[in-house]
Amino acid sequence: MAKFKYEPEYRIEINGKPLLIDKNKFNLLKYVQEYGSITRASQKSNIPYRSALKYIENLENQLNDPIVISKRGGKGGGGGSQLTKTGLFILIEYRKVESVIDMHSEVNEIQCEIATIDLEKKIMIIYLGKEKVILPLRGDFCVGEKVLILISPDDIIITLEPQKSSVRNVFKGRITHMEVKDEIVRLNIDIGEIDLFADVTQYARDDLQLDIGKEVFMGFKAAAIPVIKL
């Protein structure tokens, strides 16, 4: 059996209840549905059988709803396991999270906590170090919740001076590293307690005279930033 690998957990919502699930649990449920057997699913997902049963039991206890139905077979067979409607919904919701992460496979991944929520303005505030970030309130979030925000380097705008625009999240930083990749220049920018990377064209680098050590302003539109519950 392959070595068990620990995976990050992501928070999804099932029938109004929060549920933490990682890739291992997702694979276990996926293989139960695919092979119709918890034993076979545990083998395919490299999870010991007893641990697999415990995983399923814990998920069902959290939701107070069965996610796997098993039938005993007779001498002629006929037994097996399958996911309930709730179990299938878990697969769908996890795939949604996974698809967002896959779409942003090369991004600035930042774990943080929600500091403030303004229901009237429909915004929430987090902090990147000491820098305040305003994000649209999309979904059921609470103050103090841990979240993962994904900032694509393509969504970051670099300027030499702060600009008046619809971009509300603008930070002053210093370029610490530059690297050319396929005609694109990747910049590492220190904004205080955190480093972010951004992509610009070689023309933009030359036009703005960007170089290591230069101070710049970087910003991104809040609407472009996915927020995932952890």
Buried (B, 14 or more C-beta within 10 A) or exposed (E): EEEEEEEEBBBBEBEEEBBBBBBBBBBBBBBBBEBBBBEBBBBBBBBEEEBBBEBBEEBBEBBEBBBBEBEEEEEEEEEBBBBBEBBBBBBEBBBEBEEBBEEBEEBBEBEBEBEEBEEEEEBBBBBBEEBBBBBBBEEEBEEEBEBBBBBBBBBBBBBEEEEEEEBBBBBEBBBEEBEEEEEBBBBBBEBEEBEBBBBBEEEBBEEBEBEEEBEBBBBBBBEEBBBBBB
